[in-house]
Amino acid sequence: MLDIGISYFLQISYKNVRNLSIHPDEHLKPFDLFRRAFVFLGTSLLIDTFYMSCYVYFLYSVKWTKFYVGISNDIDDRLKRHNKGQRLSTKGGLPWELVHVITCEDKSVAMLLETKIKKRGIGRFLADNNIFPGL
């Protein structure tokens, strides 16, 4: 649990942030700077898991001849859970094959991309981006 108040979070001194060994050419989002400061100070944040690399993955079911798109931090574990039938939306299409993965910088970017793909249509997105041109 977060045992340090948000006001302290915002009061991180320049002296502490300066010691984070950030390259001068590195461009960071404002929150990344504070997140790194917390890591430097040895404080763990629950919110930090939201800002780690995340993957948008594409599965294909031969049984259904359909694609499925999702996001995960651990693709191997996620694929195993899909193929064990632990996900209601994919339970009937077993077995699922992993056909493509896109790496995103954090979960928020992955969620936006997943939404964009689902709105566009998975097959259309894959065809438009030459991942599966024959669709």
Secondary structure as GFF3:
##gff-version 3
##sequence-region A 1 135
A	DSSP	alpha_helix	6	10	.	.	.	ID=ss1
A	DSSP	alpha_helix	14	18	.	.	.	ID=ss2
A	DSSP	alpha_helix	30	41	.	.	.	ID=ss3
A	DSSP	three_ten_helix	46	51	.	.	.	ID=ss4
A	DSSP	beta_strand	54	61	.	.	.	ID=ss5
A	DSSP	beta_strand	66	72	.	.	.	ID=ss6
A	DSSP	alpha_helix	75	83	.	.	.	ID=ss7
A	DSSP	three_ten_helix	91	93	.	.	.	ID=ss8
A	DSSP	beta_strand	96	104	.	.	.	ID=ss9
A	DSSP	alpha_helix	107	120	.	.	.	ID=ss10
A	DSSP	alpha_helix	122	128	.	.	.	ID=ss11
###
